[in-house]
């Protein structure tokens, strides 16, 4: 079940040169789990912009988004008090009640966003996750302090080695000798493929793909799984590692 409603912008500020943090005030009753997304209508644009939910409570939704095109550039300039037409309650999120002792949360770039609320929920259950964030360079690093403030164990990997481990999130696991028993991952498709092919643990991945409708009608975001074609916006964006077929 999803709902269309009007939300008010109460915060909209940069976290880096290309990443913004936006807080929206409105009805959040249809948001059910970490890993779901919203579809944002942008004035002058035909298609809505799907954006993962970073955090939510009884009255607000927090989004992290990169400025990557005209739509998100327009969003970045919205003043406080601006109103947005948004669909909430979209997608299938992460399994928040999975039985595990030390899960690894792997975020690539803006893929770190949905892992924040998941971290809070795991910590509330007494489970301290290992959060590994991967970026191209130190200038791209975002949300590290957010995770640290809530008490997560945080590591960073950068491709150019300007912060943390040089390489990728999987290199951090090897370099630090991290022993985990489950993983949750969100990021670019090449990263998710590498994570699934490299790690022996079971886990869940949130797939990053272009969407049109956002609620399963247009079929443009289908992915092949071991049980047939699935819609990322409807049956996903979160899938079990074992269900995916990587090409």
ABEGO torsion letter per residue (X at the ends): XBBBBBBBBABBBBABAABBBBBBBEBAAABABBGBBBBBBBBGBABBBBBBBABBBAABBBBBBBBABAAAAAAAABBBGBBBBBBBGBEBBBBAABBBABBBBBBBEAAAAAAAAAAAAAAAAGBBBBBBBBBABAAABBGAAAAAAAGBBBBBBBAAGABEBBEBAAAAAAAAGBBBABBBBBEBAAAAAAAAAABABBBBBBBBBBBAAGAGAAGAABBBBAAEBBBAAAAOABBBAAABBBX
